């Protein structure tokens, strides 16, 4: 699509301005621009990228146009593109951008023969882009091209087969079949106690981490993770429900529980929701554990946990009863018009997601060495 966008712009316009937009400038540069520019150069285009201004001047023979790069990460991003005059805009992964940014971008295309170019992975069928553009093709005079993963010419048949086996439910419908489908039922239907729960543990672990979902009124969930031969085991867990027990604990009392829980293990770091500021401060004051703020991206985290379950790269000791219980209860909110999970039976689920997001799916993980963070590549 990016090549087609440049070809179209170069064939109809000269000395005009265009916008290429992504969720963020860094993701746009990584996913689109880094491969686009070398390919254009090989085809005889001249590309001058002024990274300090996020502008690319692209020339072919006697035609030169300017392409401005924008990130549409939140509602405030609309102000960045406001006031421009454009001959066209391309929005990469448009379903991830706020509607205000997208509508401001297309409103900038006031030059005759201007066009809007969109691509995205599908989301839920109540998503504003699906309702306003895909469901109104005739009204918008739009061309809609639907692709499945098998249409990707860069993927071999074995890779497509592998990806197909890693997804199920709504994730399979969306990312393999390209359908705009709702999420319903259990969030992790692939969780199988016969496959993912182990009555015994390996004799040796190469490293240990803790993950924590902090709660005072809500339950407090803490898990110990160990890596053995490429599989992460939830060795044991601590789960305290203040509302059920009528015992309400302070940060210091929870820290005492944490020290007892971790005793005897060489803990690299504790992964914790960054919103638990008071408990994080309490941990830091003691100076014993290194703290890594969790990556709290819920939807991406659910996909990541699903992948680790499908590939059996995480497992749970049979003593982790609260995790096992929540897996059977954690479900999608089918009454919501957007993808969301019910805020119930989600505390162990949250601390598991923090660990998977931040350690297994992070580019780097952390170990505790005299209170310094030491990064080493995990994947």
C-alpha positions in Angstrom: 0.0 0.0 0.0 2.8 2.4 0.8 4.3 1.9 -2.6 0.9 2.4 -4.3 0.4 5.6 -2.3 3.7 7.0 -3.5 3.1 5.9 -7.1 -0.4 7.5 -7.1 0.9 10.7 -5.6 3.8 11.0 -8.1 1.6 10.3 -11.1 -1.0 13.0 -10.3 0.7 15.7 -8.3 3.9 17.8 -8.2 5.2 20.1 -5.5 2.3 18.9 -3.2 2.1 17.8 0.4 0.9 14.5 1.7 0.7 12.8 5.1 1.7 9.2 6.1 0.3 8.4 9.6 0.9 5.6 12.0 0.0 4.9 15.6 3.3 6.5 16.6 6.2 8.0 14.6 8.5 5.2 15.8 6.1 2.4 14.7 5.5 4.1 11.4 9.3 4.4 10.8 9.9 0.8 11.8 7.0 -0.9 10.0 6.6 1.3 6.8 9.3 3.8 6.1 12.4 1.7 6.8 11.4 -0.8 4.0 9.7 1.8 1.7 12.6 4.1 1.1 15.2 1.5 0.0 12.7 0.0 -2.4 11.8 3.4 -3.9 15.5 4.1 -4.4 15.9 0.8 -6.2 13.1 1.8 -8.6 14.8 5.1 -9.5 13.1 7.5 -7.0 15.2 10.0 -5.0 14.3 10.1 -1.3 15.6 12.7 1.1 14.5 12.0 4.7 14.8 14.9 7.1 14.3 13.0 10.3 14.4 16.0 12.6 11.3 17.4 10.9 9.7 14.0 10.0 9.5 15.0 6.3 10.5 12.9 3.3 11.0 14.6 -0.1 10.4 12.1 -2.8 11.3 12.8 -6.4 10.9 10.9 -9.7 12.3 12.5 -12.8 11.0 16.1 -12.7 8.3 15.4 -10.0 8.9 16.2 -6.3 6.4 15.9 -3.5 6.7 16.1 0.3 5.4 13.5 2.7 5.0 14.4 6.3 5.0 11.7 9.0 2.5 11.8 11.9 1.7 9.7 14.9 -1.9 9.4 16.0 -1.6 7.9 19.4 -4.2 9.8 21.4 -6.9 12.5 21.2 -4.3 15.3 21.5 -2.6 14.1 18.3 -5.3 15.8 16.1 -3.7 19.2 16.9 -0.4 18.1 15.2 -1.9 17.8 11.8 -4.5 20.6 12.1 -4.1 23.5 9.6 -2.2 21.6 6.9 -3.3 21.5 3.3 -2.8 18.0 1.8 -3.3 16.2 -1.5 -3.7 12.8 0.2 -3.2 10.9 3.4 -2.3 7.3 4.2 -3.2 5.9 7.6 -1.4 2.7 8.6 -3.3 0.6 11.2 -6.1 3.2 11.2 -8.2 1.2 13.7 -5.6 1.8 16.4 -5.9 5.6 16.0 -8.5 7.9 17.8 -11.3 9.0 15.6 -10.5 12.7 16.2 -7.1 12.3 14.7 -8.3 10.4 11.6 -11.1 12.9 10.9 -8.7 15.8 11.3 -6.2 14.1 8.9 -8.8 13.5 6.1 -10.2 17.0 6.6 -6.8 18.4 5.6 -7.2 16.8 2.1 -8.7 19.9 0.4 -6.8 19.7 -2.9 -8.8 18.4 -6.0 -8.4 14.7 -6.7 -7.1 14.1 -3.2 -7.7 10.6 -1.7 -7.6 8.8 1.6 -5.7 5.5 2.0 -6.4 3.2 5.0 -5.2 -0.1 6.2 -5.7 -2.0 9.4 -6.2 -5.3 11.2 -9.9 -5.8 12.1 -11.3 -5.0 15.5 -14.8 -5.5 17.0 -17.8 -4.9 14.7 -18.8 -1.8 16.8 -15.6 0.0 16.0 -16.2 3.5 14.6 -14.0 2.9 11.5 -15.9 -0.3 10.6 -19.3 1.5 11.0 -18.3 4.7 9.3 -16.2 3.4 6.4 -16.5 -0.3 5.7 -20.3 -0.4 6.3 -20.7 2.8 4.2 -18.6 1.9 1.2 -21.1 3.2 -1.4 -21.8 6.4 0.5 -18.1 7.0 0.9 -17.3 5.9 -2.7 -14.6 3.6 -1.3 -12.8 0.6 -2.6 -12.5 -2.1 0.1 -10.0 -4.9 -0.2 -10.3 -7.8 2.2 -7.2 -10.0 2.9 -6.6 -13.1 4.9 -3.2 -14.2 6.2 -2.9 -16.6 3.2 -2.9 -13.5 0.9 0.5 -12.4 2.4 3.1 -13.2 -0.2 6.0 -12.8 2.2 4.8 -15.7 4.4 5.6 -19.3 3.6 2.9 -22.0 3.9 4.6 -23.4 7.0 4.6 -20.0 8.7 1.0 -19.4 7.9 0.1 -22.9 9.3 2.1 -22.1 12.5 0.4 -18.8 13.0 -3.0 -20.4 12.4 -2.4 -22.9 15.1 -1.4 -20.1 17.6 -4.8 -18.3 17.5 -8.3 -19.3 18.4 -11.7 -17.6 18.8 -11.9 -13.9 17.9 -8.1 -13.7 17.5 -8.2 -16.3 14.8 -11.2 -14.7 13.1 -9.4 -11.3 13.1 -5.8 -11.9 12.4 -6.0 -15.1 10.3 -9.4 -14.6 8.5 -9.5 -10.8 8.6 -13.0 -10.6 10.1 -14.5 -7.8 12.3 -15.9 -10.1 15.0 -16.9 -9.6 18.6 -15.1 -11.1 21.6 -17.3 -13.3 23.7 -17.1 -16.0 26.3 -14.0 -16.9 28.2 -11.0 -14.7 27.5 -8.7 -17.8 27.5 -10.7 -20.7 26.2 -7.4 -22.4 25.3 -6.5 -22.9 28.9 -6.5 -26.6 29.6 -5.7 -27.9 33.1 -4.5 -31.2 31.7 -2.0 -29.3 29.5 -1.1 -26.2 31.5 -1.2 -27.4 35.1 1.6 -29.5 36.5 1.7 -31.5 39.8 5.5 -31.3 39.8 8.2 -28.8 39.0 11.6 -29.0 37.2 14.6 -29.5 39.4 16.4 -26.5 38.1 15.4 -22.9 37.1 17.7 -20.5 35.4 16.1 -17.3 36.7 13.2 -16.1 38.9 10.8 -13.2 38.7 7.8 -12.0 40.7 4.6 -10.4 39.3 2.1 -8.5 41.4 -1.3 -7.1 41.0 -1.7 -4.7 44.0 -5.0 -4.4 45.8 -6.2 -3.1 49.2 -10.0 -3.5 48.9 -9.6 -5.6 45.8 -7.6 -8.9 46.0 -3.8 -8.7 46.1 -2.2 -11.3 43.7 1.5 -12.2 43.7 3.2 -14.9 41.6 6.6 -16.5 41.5 7.9 -17.4 38.1 10.9 -19.6 37.1 12.3 -20.4 33.7 13.4 -23.9 32.8 14.3 -25.1 29.3 12.4 -22.3 27.6 9.2 -22.7 29.7 8.1 -20.3 32.4 6.5 -22.0 35.4 4.3 -20.2 37.9 5.9 -22.0 40.9 3.6 -20.7 43.6 1.3 -17.7 44.4 0.1 -15.5 47.2 -3.5 -14.3 46.9 -5.2 -12.2 49.6 -8.9 -11.1 49.2 -9.5 -8.4 51.9 -13.2 -8.2 51.2 -13.7 -11.9 51.7 -11.4 -12.3 54.7 -12.3 -8.9 56.3 -8.6 -8.5 57.0 -7.2 -5.3 55.4 -3.5 -5.0 55.1 -1.1 -2.0 54.9 1.7 -1.6 52.3 4.2 -2.7 55.0 2.2 -5.8 55.9 2.1 -6.8 52.2 5.8 -6.1 51.9 6.4 -8.5 54.9 4.2 -11.1 53.0 6.3 -10.5 49.9 9.6 -11.1 51.7 8.4 -14.3 53.2 7.0 -15.4 49.9 10.3 -14.8 48.0 12.6 -16.2 50.7 15.2 -18.6 49.3 14.9 -17.5 45.7 17.3 -15.3 43.8 14.7 -12.8 42.4 15.7 -10.8 39.3 12.9 -8.3 39.6 9.3 -7.8 40.7 6.9 -6.8 37.9 4.2 -4.6 39.2 1.4 -2.3 37.9 2.9 1.2 37.8 -0.3 2.6 39.3 0.5 0.9 42.6 2.7 3.9 43.5 2.5 3.6 47.3 3.5 -0.1 47.3 6.2 0.5 44.8 7.7 3.2 47.0 7.5 0.8 50.0 9.4 -1.9 48.1 12.0 0.6 47.0 12.5 2.0 50.5 13.6 -1.4 51.7 16.1 -1.6 48.9 16.0 -5.4 48.5 14.0 -6.0 45.3 14.4 -4.2 42.0 11.1 -3.0 40.6 10.1 -3.0 36.9 6.9 -1.2 36.0 4.6 -3.5 34.2 3.5 -3.1 30.6 -0.2 -2.7 31.3 -1.5 -2.9 27.7 -4.6 -5.0 28.3 -5.6 -6.1 24.8 -2.1 -6.7 23.5 -1.4 -8.5 26.8 -4.4 -10.9 26.3 -3.1 -11.7 22.9 0.4 -12.4 24.3 -0.9 -14.6 27.1 -3.1 -16.5 24.6 0.0 -17.1 22.5 2.0 -18.5 25.4 -0.9 -20.8 26.4 -1.3 -22.1 22.9 2.5 -22.7 22.6 2.6 -24.1 26.2 5.5 -21.8 27.0 3.9 -21.0 30.4 2.6 -23.6 33.0 1.2 -23.5 36.5 2.0 -25.6 39.5 -1.1 -27.3 40.8 -0.9 -25.3 44.0 -1.8 -22.1 42.1 -5.5 -22.6 42.8 -6.5 -18.9 42.4 -5.0 -18.6 38.9 -6.6 -21.9 37.8 -9.9 -20.7 39.2 -9.8 -17.3 37.5 -8.9 -18.9 34.1 -12.3 -20.6 34.2 -14.1 -17.4 35.1 -12.3 -14.5 33.3 -14.6 -13.5 30.5 -15.4 -10.8 27.9 -18.0 -8.2 28.6 -20.5 -9.1 25.8 -22.7 -6.1 26.8 -20.0 -3.6 25.9 -19.9 -1.9 22.4 -16.1 -2.2 22.5 -13.6 -5.0 23.4 -13.4 -5.1 27.2 -13.3 -7.8 29.9 -15.5 -8.0 32.9 -13.9 -6.5 36.0 -14.2 -9.7 38.0 -12.0 -12.7 38.6 -9.1 -10.7 37.1 -6.5 -10.2 39.7 -4.3 -13.2 39.1 -5.1 -12.7 35.4 -3.7 -9.2 35.7 -0.4 -10.2 37.4 0.0 -13.0 34.8 -0.5 -10.6 32.0 2.0 -8.1 33.5 4.6 -10.9 33.6 4.0 -12.1 30.1 3.9 -8.6 28.6 6.9 -7.3 30.4 9.3 -10.2 30.5 8.4 -12.8 27.9 7.3 -10.4 25.2 9.7 -7.6 26.1 12.9 -7.1 24.0 14.9 -7.2 27.2 14.5 -8.5 30.7 16.0 -7.3 33.9 18.1 -8.9 36.7 19.0 -7.4 40.1 22.7 -6.8 40.5 23.5 -4.5 43.4 20.3 -2.6 42.7 21.3 -1.9 39.1 19.1 -3.0 36.2 21.1 -5.3 33.8 19.5 -5.8 30.4 19.9 -9.0 28.4 18.0 -10.1 25.3 15.3 -12.6 25.9 13.9 -13.2 22.4 
